[in-house]
């Protein structure tokens, strides 16, 4: 768990039994689920994805529908890695993708240290068994509990982009891997739920201060084999919380549909 910094004073945190402590005696418990809560704002209780969304995403991803994306992400991480490098998964969720990166690096005999942060305690609680070797913290990507220039790579999958913090913790010439949905992602699902569906807006592949070195676009149709899978896919997206109960019920009688999945895996190098 060593490597995080104190969110209060910015000093390194060292592990002592089931605690992380800094020299200023700020102290944080390591939960029995294997993560530490370094989120500064605790006032409003749980943040980020709730248990319903986390469970839907876990069940859907574990069914294998997004394995082609998972494989491409891990392949990209391995390609741009080197021995003893440090990786941050910013918005790691329940570590479905993170744990596969860790497994792939291990299989390729690439020593590495992996950090995963997410604002949702529910997500990190669900990471559990699959992410034992990943250093996990409840934290915001807008206040990352890692030191300046401490990361060789940042992976950011369907999560917000914080240019200031990412540039702070990423080393010079470090890599930033961003995964985004493309225009027609989940189009058939939107057609069922919405009277007037809309395509996703995809901006230019450009970030100031970074060079785009690789773009991999993955387009394929997946055949959803049950109503549970159909609803889990919809419930793991931001659309669910913006959709009326009446519109969501349009999925009730659907048991077998094909849905377009479209992703871009973008690899940038920090200048």
N, C-alpha and C positions, 0 to 999 in steps of 0.2 A: 504493500500500500504506500510505500515511500515514493516521494516525487511530487505530491501535491503541496501547495503553499496555503498558508492560513488566509482565509478570506477577509479577516479583520486587519491584520498587520502586514501580510505579504511575506512573512518569514517561512522558511521550510518547515514542513510538518514531519515529525518522526514518530514511528509506531512504537508504542509501549503497551504490550499485551493487546487488549481490545480497544485501545485509544490511539488517536493521533494528537500529538502535542507540539506546540512551537515553543521557542525559548522565552516567549512572553507569557507562557502558561495558558494560552488559549487551548481549549481541549474539545475534542470531537469523538463521539462514540462510533466504533465500527459495528454496524448492525449484524445480527446473526445471519442476515441474508448476504453479507459480504460487501456492503457499500458503506460509505461515510456521507453524512449530510453536511455539505459545505455551502448550502444555499443561504444567502444573507437574509432574505426576507422570509420569515416564517409566520407572519401575522395572519394570513388568510388560509392557513391549513395546507391542503394538498394543492400542488401546482401541476400544470401540464396535463398529459393524458390521464383520464380516469380509468378505473378498473375495467369498465365495459369495453372501452376502446383497446386497452392493452390485451385483454383476453381475446377479443376478436382478431387482433393483429397476430398474436401468438398462434392461435389455432389455424388461421389462414396461411401464414408463412410456413408453419410446420407441415402443412399439406403438400408443399413442394412447388406451388404454382409460380413462385418467383425465384426458383433455383437458378435459372439462366442469368438473372440479374446478380444474384449472390455470387455466382461463379465468376462473372465478369469483374465485379468489384475486387474480389480476392486476387484474381489474375493481375489486375492493374496495380494493386498494392504491392504484390511480389515483384512486378517488373521494375518499379521505381524505388525499391527498398535497398538497403545495404546492411551489413552486419552491425549490430548494436544500435539500431535506429529506434527512435521514439515516435510512436503514432498516437494521435488523439482522434477518437470517434466523437465528434461534437454533435450530440443529439442521438445517442446510441440506442435509446429505447430499451428493449429487453435483450439486447446484444445478439440478435439473430445474425446480423451481418458481421458484427465485431468478432464473435467467437469463430466464425469461419475464416476471417483474416488471420486470427491467432493460430488456428489449426494449419492453415496453408503455409504460414511463415515457419512454423515448427517442422512441417514435412519437408520444407526446402532448406532446413538447417540454417535459418537466418535468425540469429539472436536478436531479440527485440523486447521493448517494453511498451505495453499498450494501456492507454487510459481511455475510459469511457465516461462521459458526463451526460446527464439528462436532467431536465427540470422536474421530471415526474418520479416521485418515490414509487408509485405503483409499477412503473416500467422496470426500475432497477430491482424491485422486490421480485419481479417475475424473471429477471435474468438468471438468478439462482444457480443451479447446477451447471448450466452450459457455459458460464463465464467466470469460473473460479480463478483463473490465472490473469484476469483483466482487472486493473485497478479502477474501481467504479466510485463515482461520487454524484450525489444529487447537487447539481450546480447549474447556473445559467451560462449559456454560451456568450452572453453579454457581460459576464464577469467570471472568466475562466480561472480556476484555482491552480494555475501552472505558471512557472516563472517565464520571464521574457526569453525569447529565442531558445526554448527548451524542446521544441518538437521538430522532427524532420518531415513529418507528414500530418496533415489534417484530412480526415474523411468526414463529409457532411452529406447525409442521405435524407432527402426530403425534409430538411430542417432549415430554420432561418439562417441567413448568412450575416455574420457580424464582421465586417471588413476590419474594423479597428482592432478587435481582440484577436482575430485570426492572424493578422499581420504582426501583432505583438508577440504571440507565443511561437510563431513559425520562424525557423531559421532562414537566413539568407540562402537562396537557391533551394529552399524546401518546397515540397509538393502539396498542393491543395486539390483534393479529389471531390468533386461536387456531383451529386446525382439528382436529376430533376425529371419530372414527367414532361412528355412532349404533347403536341397539340391534341391528338386523338386518344389519349390515354383514358381508358374506361368509357369510351364513347357509347357503347351499347347499353351499359348500365345507366348512364345519364338519360338515354332515350326512353328508358322504361320509367324512370322516376320523375323526370321533368317534362313539362309541356313544351318548354322552349330550351332545349339543352344548348350549352355553349362549349366551344373548344377552349383548351387551356392556352393562355398567352405565354409564348416562349420568347424571351429576350435574346439579344445577340450574345454569343459566347465570348464575353469580354469582361475583364476585371482590371481596373487601373492598377498598375504596379505588378501585374502578373502576365506571364506568357502562356497561351494555350498550346500545349505540346501534344495532346491527344484527345480525340473525340470519338467515343464509341456509342453508336445509336443502336438500340435493341428494340425491334418491333416484332411482336408475335401475338397470335390469338391464343387465349387459354380457354379450355372448355370446363366450365364450372359444373361439378357433378351433383350438387345437392343445394337445397335451399339454405342450409347452414353456411355453405361456402359462399354463396351469393351475398347473403346478408353480412357475413363477416368481412368480406371485401369492402362492402359499402360502409360498414361501421368503423373500419380502420382508417377511413379518409376524413378530412376536414368537412366534406360535404354533409356528413351525417348530422352534425350539430347545427347545420344551417337549413335542414330539411324538415318540413312539417311531418307530423305523424301520418297524416292522410297520404302524402306522397310516398313516405317510406313503406306504407302498407301495400303499395303497388307491387312490391317484390314478394308478397306473401305466397302467391301461387306459382312462382318461378322455381323450377327444380333443375333446369338444364339449359344453360345459355353459353354462347361463346362471346368472349369479351376481348377487345383490343387492349394490349398493354404496350406502352411506348415509353422508353426511357433514354436519357442521354447520360453517359458516364464521362465527365469532363475532367481532364487532368491539366492543372495549371502549375507552372513553376514561378515561384516568387523571384522577382528581379533583384 
